[in-house]
Amino acid sequence: PATRAACVAELGRVCREIGFFFAVGHGVKEETLRGVVEASRMFFGRPKAEKRAIDNTLSYAFRGYIGQGIENTGGVPDEREQIEFGSEGE
């Protein structure tokens, strides 16, 4: 899109209608991206008990693992797993 506002609007539409997007032209090396994808596969392929060892409810900042069906959108459980990273603060 030609303008920042148009880009933001298009990104919002894609998120609502499709549910995801790929960012390109960001300068992150392909090797780094492959490593992240592989680490993700390794983590999410682990047994549930291992993933729950870093459950987000154990973090006061809600960082960590969130299992399938825990969060919901519009009252409907989300069929995904996720992990949230960030500073725990002080």
Sine and cosine of phi, psi and omega as CSV:
sin_phi,cos_phi,sin_psi,cos_psi,sin_omega,cos_omega
0.00,0.00,0.48,-0.88,-0.13,-0.99
-0.96,0.29,-0.51,0.86,-0.06,-1.00
-0.85,-0.53,0.30,-0.95,0.04,-1.00
-0.86,0.51,-0.70,0.72,-0.01,-1.00
-0.88,0.48,-0.65,0.76,0.01,-1.00
-0.92,0.39,-0.63,0.78,0.03,-1.00
-0.90,0.44,-0.71,0.70,0.01,-1.00
-0.88,0.47,-0.68,0.73,0.01,-1.00
-0.89,0.45,-0.68,0.73,0.01,-1.00
-0.92,0.40,-0.66,0.75,0.04,-1.00
-0.88,0.48,-0.69,0.73,0.05,-1.00
-0.87,0.49,-0.68,0.73,0.01,-1.00
-0.89,0.46,-0.71,0.70,-0.01,-1.00
-0.88,0.48,-0.69,0.73,0.01,-1.00
-0.88,0.47,-0.66,0.75,-0.01,-1.00
-0.95,0.30,-0.69,0.72,-0.14,-0.99
-1.00,0.02,-0.53,0.85,-0.06,-1.00
-0.95,-0.30,-0.66,0.75,0.08,-1.00
0.97,-0.25,-0.15,0.99,0.05,-1.00
-0.30,-0.96,0.20,-0.98,0.08,-1.00
-0.44,-0.90,0.32,-0.95,0.10,-1.00
-0.94,-0.34,0.77,-0.64,0.09,-1.00
-1.00,0.01,0.75,-0.67,0.02,-1.00
-0.80,-0.61,0.28,-0.96,0.02,-1.00
0.95,0.32,0.40,0.92,-0.08,-1.00
-1.00,-0.04,-0.22,0.98,0.04,-1.00
1.00,0.01,-0.02,1.00,0.05,-1.00
-0.97,0.25,0.75,-0.67,-0.06,-1.00
-0.90,0.44,0.60,-0.80,0.02,-1.00
-0.83,0.55,-0.62,0.78,0.02,-1.00
-0.87,0.50,-0.66,0.75,0.03,-1.00
-0.91,0.42,-0.69,0.72,0.00,-1.00
-0.88,0.47,-0.69,0.73,0.03,-1.00
-0.88,0.48,-0.64,0.77,0.03,-1.00
-0.89,0.45,-0.65,0.76,0.02,-1.00
-0.91,0.41,-0.69,0.72,0.01,-1.00
-0.89,0.46,-0.69,0.72,0.00,-1.00
-0.91,0.42,-0.69,0.73,0.03,-1.00
-0.88,0.47,-0.62,0.78,0.04,-1.00
-0.89,0.45,-0.72,0.69,0.03,-1.00
-0.87,0.49,-0.67,0.74,-0.01,-1.00
-0.90,0.43,-0.71,0.71,-0.02,-1.00
-0.90,0.43,-0.80,0.60,-0.08,-1.00
-0.95,0.32,-0.24,0.97,0.09,-1.00
-0.99,0.11,-0.13,0.99,-0.01,-1.00
-0.96,0.29,0.34,-0.94,0.07,-1.00
-0.87,0.49,0.52,-0.86,-0.04,-1.00
-0.82,0.58,-0.65,0.76,-0.02,-1.00
-0.87,0.49,-0.62,0.79,0.03,-1.00
-0.92,0.39,-0.66,0.75,0.00,-1.00
-0.91,0.41,-0.62,0.79,-0.03,-1.00
-0.93,0.37,-0.26,0.97,0.04,-1.00
-0.89,0.46,-0.37,0.93,0.07,-1.00
-0.89,-0.46,0.60,0.80,0.00,-1.00
-0.83,0.56,0.62,-0.79,-0.05,-1.00
-0.91,0.42,-0.35,0.94,0.03,-1.00
-0.95,0.31,-0.20,0.98,0.05,-1.00
-1.00,0.09,-0.09,1.00,-0.05,-1.00
-0.92,-0.39,0.78,-0.63,0.03,-1.00
-0.91,0.41,-0.34,0.94,0.04,-1.00
-0.99,-0.12,0.12,0.99,0.01,-1.00
0.85,0.53,0.64,0.77,0.11,-0.99
-1.00,-0.07,0.56,-0.83,0.07,-1.00
0.79,-0.62,-0.37,-0.93,-0.11,-0.99
-0.99,0.15,0.65,-0.76,0.11,-0.99
-0.78,-0.63,0.88,-0.47,-0.09,-1.00
-0.98,0.22,0.21,-0.98,0.01,-1.00
-0.88,0.48,0.74,-0.67,0.05,-1.00
0.99,0.13,-0.01,1.00,-0.02,-1.00
-0.97,0.25,-0.74,0.67,0.04,-1.00
-1.00,-0.01,0.32,-0.95,0.03,-1.00
-0.62,-0.78,0.37,-0.93,0.05,-1.00
-0.83,-0.56,0.87,-0.49,-0.01,-1.00
0.87,0.50,0.54,0.84,0.03,-1.00
0.99,0.12,0.04,1.00,0.00,-1.00
-0.95,-0.32,0.82,-0.57,-0.01,-1.00
-0.84,0.54,0.69,-0.73,0.04,-1.00
-0.98,0.19,0.74,-0.67,0.00,-1.00
-1.00,-0.07,0.90,0.43,0.01,-1.00
-0.45,-0.90,0.34,-0.94,0.17,-0.99
-0.93,-0.36,0.41,-0.91,0.08,-1.00
-0.44,-0.90,0.27,-0.96,0.10,-0.99
-0.72,-0.70,0.72,-0.70,-0.02,-1.00
-0.92,-0.38,0.75,-0.66,0.00,-1.00
-0.92,-0.38,0.45,-0.89,0.10,-1.00
0.31,-0.95,0.11,-0.99,0.01,-1.00
-0.94,0.34,0.65,-0.76,0.10,-1.00
-0.99,0.14,-0.17,0.99,-0.03,-1.00
0.97,0.24,-0.29,-0.96,-0.01,-1.00
-0.92,-0.40,0.00,0.00,0.00,0.00
